[in-house]
Amino acid sequence: MHGGDDRLTREWLGVDRTWRLLGAILAAGFAVRLAYLLIAVRTPGFHWQDPDGYLANAMLLARPDGWHWSFDVAKFVAHGQVYALPPLYSIFLSVVALFPGMTLTAQLAQIVLSTIAVALVFVLGRLLHSTATGLWASAAYAASASSIFNVWSTSQETLYVPLLLLAFVLYGRALTTDAGPVPFGVAGGVLGLAALTRSMPLFFVAPFAVLHVAAAPDRRVALRQSIAYLVGFIIVVAPYCVGLSRALGQVTVIDSHTGFHVDAGTSEQRAPGLAATAETLWRMIAADPIAFVRGCAARAQSLLYVNGGRQLQIYVVASNRVTAILWKILVHLGTDALLIAAATLAWAGAALCRNTRLAFAFLLWAVLNVAIASAAGFGGARLRVPFEPLLMVLAAVVLAGGWRARPRGVLGAAVVLGMLIALFVVPQLPRSLRSWPDYGVQWPSVLNRDLGNIHGHAAFNVPAYQGLAEFRVQPTTAARPVQVEVRSGGVTVRSVRLNTDWRSIAWPWPRRGLAFAELHAVDAETGAPAGVRIEVGPR
């Protein structure tokens, strides 16, 4: 009897420890996101940018006299043509705008959504393999720099990713309990909401339904579940697509922005439709299939760009060298280390996990994202944001232990795939580690670094064109001459005496991108720190 009591006590203590750890992870994730938001909004010249017009479109719905629906919420003008963007993120912003404090309230709401996403990653880890998997994966996602830095502009990922994760959670729960059609239909409906935020799930839902049946032990039951999943998706998506198509005067399934990178040869104001876009893509492939494949491969590789150094250069201005080093450590761990671990270990995690069918769904989602984005002309590290959390969950299986026994051939194939990915991502690491954030410079804003002020010692990134890095410098006062020493790559590249005029400073820089310059400015007579202003070209 006492043995049974001891066992129950240990179980309860284990559950309590799990919730304490998860609570700590969620609290830390929320705190670091809130802290960075407060840092951002207090920087000089901070402005919540709206490059794709999501906030502007939201204001078309949230008017002074209340909330009013209009299909104008989806319109986006580019290249003189009217495209349609998915509407749900703008709708989300319009609802937030009904309350006081916009835009800060929207940013706070997005931090809450990002923290919810951390919790959903934990649930996915438990569904895939174990509680330990969920804790490892949620801790990794809580530290993800891309989600922490996502405060400088409107971004559909802040809503899209939580909806995607919720859709996978609902599917995972229905799968593990072998539920009836209704839970699968609900999961499909939530995926439909994600599609109304970004349309990539349109390309995923049908192959996923086929995969669900193909991998099932009882395909008759799985077929009913897949049909329910598709019906749930269609119920959410179809009414909007019908209304949007009528409003635009052409068939439009959620959006038409695939045509951004497709020249359909039309001078019409409205964007190319589905048929015109598909026809133009086919002509591009047929004209030079090798060039098209090469372009797709290059764009696919760009999704695995190791971009921690680039994030430091864009989003961080530190006060001094010590804080710059701290930022480097945090960002390289929260971006580069996480990407390398997730991309290389995910394959082994898929082979070792206890819920193989859910792992197949994760991998299908990742592969289709890479394939569709690259074929449609899109690339860049931002496009891996929707599938990177799922790779983290898969990789966490390797760290969690308690694996299922697998044939050696399966494990060998997983290891080989991981090594192939490593051969691509790991060599990028030195380039990222060489990058530094600006420090000690007073810029008009983090996103406006053309003209800045320095007193004494500072460092900053300088654009390098055609093998030459160059910037201009001038004393802030004309009272006394200033001696300026510029170091780059660990050596002194220029030492000049300034009087009153602007002076151009240039030095060879063989690598592409940005050169990192350390500047020391002192009074030429007394040696005391002196003030200078610098002018740096566009980045």
N, C-alpha and C positions, 0 to 999 in steps of 0.2 A: 504493500500500500504506500509506504513511504517512498519507495522507488518511483512509483507512478507520479506522486506529488513532486518529487525532485525533477522528473522529466518535464512536467507541465511548467514548473518554475523556470527551468532553463529555456523552454520555448518562449515563455512570456518575456523573459529577460532579453532573448534574441530579437523578438519583435520590437521591444522597447528600444533596444540599441539601434535597430534599423531605422526606426522613425526619428530617433535623435540625430543620427548621421544625415538622413535625408533633410531634416529640418535645418541642420547646420549648412548643408550644401545650398538649399534654397535661400536661406538668409544671406549667405555670402554672395550668391549670384545676384540677388536683388540689390544688396548693398553696393557691390562694385559697379553695377549698371547705374544706380542712382548717383553714386559718387562721380562717375565720369560725366553723367548728364549735367550735374551741378558745376563741374569743372568747365564743361563746354559752354554752358549758357553764360558763365561769368568771364569768358575770354573776350578781349576787345573785339567789337564788330561782329559778334555772333548773330547769325541770321539763319533760321531754319529754311534751307533751300528747298525748292520744289521743281526740280528739273523736268519731270514728266507731267507736271500739271495736275497731280492728284489732289492737292489741297485746293487749287483754283476750281477744279471741277466739283469738289465737295461743297464749296461755297455756293454753287449753283442750286444745290438742294437745301442747304441750311440758310434760309433767307431771314431777314429781319422779322417777317410776319409768320415765320414757322417753317416747317419742313415740307418741301414739295418735290415730287418725283419728276425727273426729266431724263430722257436718253442722252441728253447732252453730257451727262456725267461720264460717258464713255469716250467722248470725242477728244482726239489729240491731233493737232496739225503739225505735219512734218513734210519737208520738201514740197510745200505748197499743196499737199493733199490731206484730206481728212481721214484719219485712221480711227479705229475703235480699240480702246484698251479695256481690259477686264474691269468691272465696275465696283467690286465689293470693297476694295481698300478705300476708295473715295467715299463710298456709302458709310463705312466705318468712321472716317474722319468727319463726315457731315453730322453723324449722330453725336460725336464728341463735341462738335462745334456748337451744339445747342446749349451747352453748359458754359459757364464763365471760365475765362482763363486760357482760351485757345491762343497759342499753340502749346503751351506748357502742359495743359491737360492731356493733349494727344500724345506728347512724348512720355508722360507718366503712364498713360494707358498702355503704351507700347512696351514699357519696362515691365509692367505687370504681365503682359502677354508673353514676353521673353522668359520671365520667371516660370510661368505656367508651362512653357515649352520644356524647361529643365525638368519639371516634375513628370511631364509626359515621356521624356526620354528615359527616366527611371522606370516607369511602368512598362515601356517597350523592352527594356533590358530584362525585367522579370518575366515577361511573356516569352521572350526569346530563349532565355536560358536560366537565370537565377537572380536572386536579390543582389548578390555581389556584383553581377553584371550591370544591374540597374544603377547601383551606387557608383561604380567606376564610370559608366557612361554619363550619368547626370553631372558628376563632378567635372568631367572633361568639358561638357557643353556649357556648364556654368562659367568656365574659364575661357570660353571661346571669344577671342578678341573681335571677330567680325560682328558678333551680336552685341558686344559691349560698345563698340565704336559707332553703332548704327543710330546716331542721334543728330547728325549734321544735316540730314535732308529727309524728306518723305521717302518711304521705302515700303513697297508692298510686301517684302519678306517678313516684316514684323507681324503681319496678320496671316500671311500665306503659310509660313512654317508651322506655327501652332495648329492651324487647321489640318495641315498634312499629317502632323504627328498624331493629332486626335483621330483622324481617319484610320491610320495604321493601328492605333490602340484599339479602336472599336472592332476593326477587322481581326486583330490578334486575339481579342477576348472571344469573339464569335467563333474563331477557329479552334481555340483551345478547349472550348466548352462544347464544340460540335453543335452549335445553336441552330435554330430554325431559320427560315427566310427573313423574318423581321429584323433581327440584329444585323444581318448582312445588308439588308436594304438601308438601314440607318447609317451603317458605315459608308455605303455608296453615296448616300445623300450628303454626308459631311465631305467626302471627296469632291462632290459636285460644288459645294461651297468653296473649297480650295480652288477648283477650276475657275470659278467666278472671280478669284483673286489673281490667279495667273493660269493660263490655259494649258500648261503642260500636262495635267491629268487627262485631258482629252485623248492624248496619244497613249496613255498608260492603261486606261480603264479596260479596253477590250483585250489586249494581250494579257493583262492581269487576270481577267475572268477566265481566259483560256488556261493560263497557268494553274489557277486554283483547281480546275477540273482535272488537268493532266497529272498533277502531283497528288491527287486525292486517292486514298485507299478505296473509297466507295464513290465512284464517279456519278452515279445517279443522284445521290444526295448532294454532291458538290455542284452538279449542274443546276439544281434548283437554287442552291445558295448563290451561284454566280448570276443567275437570271435576276434574283432579288437584288443583288448588288448593282447590276446594270440598271434595273428599273429605278432604284433609289437615286442613282446618279442622274438619270434622264429626267425624273420628276423635278429635280432641283434646277437643272441646266436648261431644259428645252423651253419652258415658257419665256425665259429671258431672251434666248436666241431668236425665238419667233418675233417678239416685240422689237428687238434690236434690228433684225433684218427688215422689218417694215419701216422702221424709222430711217434707216440708211438707204433703203431702196435697192438692196442687193443682199443675197444670202451671206450672213455673217454668223459664224459659230463662235460666240463669246468675244473674239477680237479679230483684228485684221493686221496686227503689227508684225506678223511674219514677213509681210511685204516690205518692211523697212530696208532690208538688204537685197531686195529683188527688184530689178528695173523691168517692169512689165511693159515699158514702151508706150504708156498712155499719158495723155496730157489732161485727162479729166481731173476735176477737183477731188473726187472721192478716190480712196485708195484702191489698188487692185483687189478684185474679189478672189474667191477660192480657186475658181477655174483659171483665171489669168495668172495667179501666183504659181499654181501647180504646173501650168504650161511653160512658164518662163523657167522654172527650176529644171524641168525636163530638157529644155533647150540648152541650158547651161551644162547639164551633165552630158548630153549627147555631143555638144560641140567640142569638149575637151575633158573626157572622163578622168584622165590621169590628173590634170590640174585640179579638178573638182575634189577628187579623193585627197590630194595633197592639202588642199585648203581645209577640208574637213578634219584631217589628221592634225593640222596645226592648231585649229580652233579647239579640238578635243584636248590636246595637250595643254592649252592655255587654262582649261578648267582646273588643272592640277598645278597651277603656277604657285610656287612657294613665295608668298607675298607678305611675310611678316615685316621685312625691311621696308617694303613699299608703304605699308600701313603706318610705320613709324614716320616716314617722310611726309605723309599726307596729313595725319590726324594728331600728331604730337608736337608740341612746342614746350620743352622743359625749361625750368628756371635756371638750372646749372648742370654741370657735368654729372654730378652724383645722381640727380633725379633722372637724367637722360639714361644712365646705366640701368637704373631700376626699371624704367620704361622698356628698355631693350630686353631685359630678362623676361618681363611679364609678357610682352608681345611675341617674342620668339617662342616662348613656351605655349602661349595661348593661340598661336597661329601655325607656325612652322612645325613644332613638335607634334601638335595634335594632327595636322594634316598627314605628316609622314607616318605616324603610328596608325591612324585610321585607314589610310589608303593601302598600307602594306600588310596590316594584320587582319583586315576585314575578311579576306578570303579564307584564312585559316579559321577565323571565328565562325564563318558560315558552315565550314566543314565540321567543326567540333560542337556546335550548339545543339540543344535538345529539341528545338522547334525548327526543323529544317524547312518546312513549308513557309514559315514566316521569313526565314532568311532568304529564300528564293524571291519573295516579294520585295525585300529590301534591295537585293542585287538587281532585279529587273528594273526597279525605279531608278537606281543609279545609272545603269547602262543606257536606258532610254533617254534620260536627261542629257547625257553626254552626246548620244547619237543625234537626237532631234535638234538640240541647240546648235551643234556643229554643222549639220546639214542645212539649217535655216540661216546660217551666216552669223551666228552669235558665238561669242567666246568670252573668256575672262574669268577670274577667280570668283567673282560674285555669283556666277551661275552654278557653282557647286554648293552654295548655301542650302538649297532645298534637300540635298541628299547627304551632305556631310554628317549630320547628326545620326543618320542610320548607319553610316560607316563606323562612327564612333561606337555605336551599340554593338555592332558585329565584332569590332576589335576588342571591346571590353570582355568578350567571352574568353579570349586568350588569357587575359589577366585574372579572370575570376576562377578558373579551374573547374573541376567537376564535370569534365567533358564526356561526351558520348564516344564509345569506341567506333572507329571508322576504318575502312580498308586502307591499306598503305597507299594504294594508288590515288585515292581521293585526297588524302593528306598531302601526298607528294605534289599533286596538281595544284593544290591550294598554296603550298609553299612556293612553287615555281611562279605562280601568278603574282604572289606578293613580292618576290624578288624582282620580277620584271617591272613592276610598278616602282620598286625601290631604285632600280637603275635609272629611272627617269626623275624621280623627285629628290632623292638624296644629293645628287650632284648640284642641284640648285641651291643647296643650303649655304655654301660659302658666300655666294653672291648676296643672299639675304642678310647674312650675319655681318657683312661689311657695311651695311646701311646703318645710319644713325639718324635720330631726330634732331631738329634744330634745338639749340638751347642758348639762353642768354640774350635772345633777340626780341625786341618789342616790335611785333608786326601789327598792321591794322586789324587783321584777324587771322585765324589759323588757315583759312581758305583763301587769303589774300596776302601773298608774301612777295610783293614786288619791291616795296620800299620799307626798310626797317631801321631801327635805332639800336646802337650797341654802346655800352659803357664798360670799357676795360676788356674783358675776355668773353668771347661767345663763339658759337660754331653754327654753321648753316649749310644747306645744300644748294649747289650751284649747277644750273643746267650746262651740260657739255655738248657742244655741237662740233662735228667734223674734227674730233680729236683735241678740242680746246675748251677749257672751262674759263669763264670770264664773268666778272662783276665790276661794279663801280663803287667807289667809296669817297666820302668827303667829311671833313671835320664838322661837328655840329656848331662850333663857334670859331670865329676867325681870330681870337685873341692870341693864341699861341700855336706853334706848329705841333703836329702829332706824328709820332713814329708808329707805323703799322707793320706788324709781322704776320704773314699768312702761312699757315702750315697745311699740308694736304698729303695724305698717305704716310704720315709720320715724319715728313721732312719739311723744312722751310722752303717754300717755293718763291716767295717774294718778301722783300723788306723795303718799305718805301717811307719817305718823309712827306707828309701832307701839309699844305699851307691853307689855302682857302678853296681852291677849285676841285671839281670832281676829278678823280683819277681812276683810270681803268686798270684792273689787275687781271692778268690772264696767265695760264700755265697749261702745259700739255696734259691731256687726260685721255688715255687710249681707250678706256672702257665706255660703253654706251650709257646713257642715262644721266644721273646726277653725281657730281663730284662733291665730296664733303670737305669744307674748308673751316679751319680753326683760325680765328682772328684775335690778335692781341693789339690793343691800342693804348699807348701811353703818351703822356706829355713828353715831348722831345727834350725838354730841358730838365724837368724834375723827376721824370720816371713815374709819376702818379698816373693811375688809370684815367683815360681820356674818353670822350664821347665822339662817335662817328655815326654817320648814316650810310647805309648801303643800298644799292639798287641792284636787284637780281632779276634776270629775265624770266619770262613765263615758263612754268614747269610743264 
